[in-house]
């Protein structure tokens, strides 16, 4: 079984990488981009029958810093 975890900085947390991408897009001539938030996607290959609760524990303990990041689990 596969799962995909989307991790993003929470709203209100500064995102210097996203700001750098926004600035670079403007420098390349792409106008109208007023904000960029950069995150990460983690794909997991799991044993069949792994519960979503187990995946959530993985996120809470390692994959996301829940103080500043939010995450969404997608079972594929």
N, C-alpha and C positions, 0 to 999 in steps of 0.2 A: 504494500500500500504506500501511497505517496501523500505527503502533506506539504503545503507551501505556507510559510509564515511571512507576512508583510510587517516590517517594523519601520515606524516613522517617529520623528521627534514630535512631542506633544505641542499643541498650539501654545504660543507664548514663549517657547524655548528658542533661543537664537540658533540659526542654522547657517554657520559660516560657509559650509560647502555649497548649500543651495544658493546663497548670495553670490558666491564666486561663479557659479554656473549662470545665474541671471546676468551678471555683469559680462561674462564671456559671450553670451548670446547677443547682448546688445552690441558688443564690439564687433561681432560677425555680421551685423546688419539686421538681425532679427528684432524688429520693433514690436512694442506692445506687450512684452513679457514683464509683468509688474511684480512677480514673485515666483520663487522656485523653492520647493521643499524636497530635499534629497533623503531617501531612505534606503533600506536594504530588503532583499528577498532571500529567504533561506528555504531551500527545498530539502525535504527529508525523505529518505527511503526507510520505511518502517516495516516491522513484522505485521502481517495481516492480523487484524483484530485489535491493534493498538488503539486505545480509547482517546477521545479528544481531551479528556481530563489529563491524561498522561502528557499529551502534547502541550497543554496549557502549563503543566508543571515545568516542562522543559523551557518554555518561554519565560516563566516567572523566575526560574533559578539561573538561567544562563543566556538565553538567546536575546532577551530584551532587558534593558535597564529601565524598569518600570517607574523609576522616579522621574525620568525625563522622556521616556519613549512609550508609545502605545503600539499594540500589535493586533493583527487579525490572523486567525488560523483558517486555512482553506484546505479541507480534505479532498484530495483528487481521486 
